[in-house]
Amino acid sequence: MAVGKVTFTKVEREKLAEVLWLLNWISVVTGVILFGLGLFLKIEIQKWQEVMSEHGILYVPHMLITTGLAAGCINFLGGKICLDCADTNKFLRWKLVMMPYVICTFFFTSCVLAGALMCYSIRGQLEESLFLGLRNAMRYYKDTDTPGRCYLKRTLDLLQIQFHCCGNTGYRDWFQVQWISNRYLDMSSRAVQDRLRSNVEGKFLMDSVPFSCCSTFSPRPCIQQQVSNSSAHFNYDLQSQQRNLWRRGCRQALLDHYTGIMQSIGLTVLLIWLFEVKGQQQSVSSLRVWLTDRRKIQVMVLTGVRYLQTAMENVLQLGDPDSESDGWILENSLAETARSNFNIIKNLGKCYQADEDPNINVPTAAVDQEVPSQQNPRTS
């Protein structure tokens, strides 16, 4: 017994094709939006990619870009298919394409949902990427004359100024790295030599921070040298609220920045997915009232395409383009469909076994006719 069987008249088939054509074009627009969101996210990530580890999160925007581009092309083709399928003559040219189109649309609709979920689940990986990237960038802050690292100082300074942050988790992170190049140290100074010898790794460490850590809201000139020494500065309280350094770490600042973008994009992508799957229900529901007076059935776009496909195939079998035809989601019940597919797969597996080849020892009509003629001389 067919699942979801509905009888369509010629006018109802044409109306269904027109509604599906319109919804496919709306899906083309949503595909363009997906592409634009992925491109925007990629540009935002690349702005500060230098302070991220190598295993970045570019696969998320790449997936959105690919999915949006593919969905736009498929729905563009789908609009043409649905509009042509209202005509029995044009339906023949698309008959073999209908099922692959339904499968591809379902696949990319699932990809849209996966992209939305990725936007919400990427926070942990993003935080790790920023932690490792910022730690390495701070280590190479002083290497302004090293190829490949000469722009890290500029990038970190811009980052700290723009996002009002300092260090990886806080300004004290600068106390643990040598951020001043040896070129600018007086190696003949005894104080410099003592500080280098006091560190196991021979680094010049001190309680100071780069100028970009200075807060522009501070009421006094920035104190970036001997930050932890209250006696080195006049009227300076280390625990005072008027400390003139940015308190927030750059990892948290960038994490909040990207999390906000990801959540906004994720919400938009999720709404697009809901539209692709169920947002068309109200539009198609009004059409379903025409199709049956017994109940009001809500149909998704993929279901509508399936109804259009089966209804037009039945019209071709009837041979009358103006006659009514039945459409369904599945020709048989779910159990029968699953059993039939399982038997097909099972028989395909047997074909590779020589002793169980279904084509062996199967008499044909020709063989049946030849065998008696060969045996007659022997029996005579």
Secondary structure, 3 states (H helix, E strand, C coil): CCECCEEECHHHHHHHHHHHHHHHHHHHHHHHHHHHHHHHHHHHHHHCHHHCCCCCCCHHHHHHHHHHHHHHHHHHHHHHHHHHCCCHHHHHHHCCCHHHHHHHHHHHHHHHHHHHHHHHHCHHHHHHHHHHHHHHHHHCCCCCCCCCCCCHHHHHHHHHHHCCCCCCCCHHHHHHCCCCCHHHCCCCCHHHHHHHHCCCCCCCCCCCCCHHHECCCCCCCCCCCCCCCHHHCCCCCCCCCCCCECCCCHHHHHHHHHHHHHHHHHHHHHHHHHHHHHHCHHHHHHHHHHHCCCCCCCCCHHHHHHHHHHHHHHHHHHCCCCCCEEECCECCCHHHHHHHHHHHHHHHHHCCCHHHCCCCCCCCHHHHHHHHHHHHHHHC
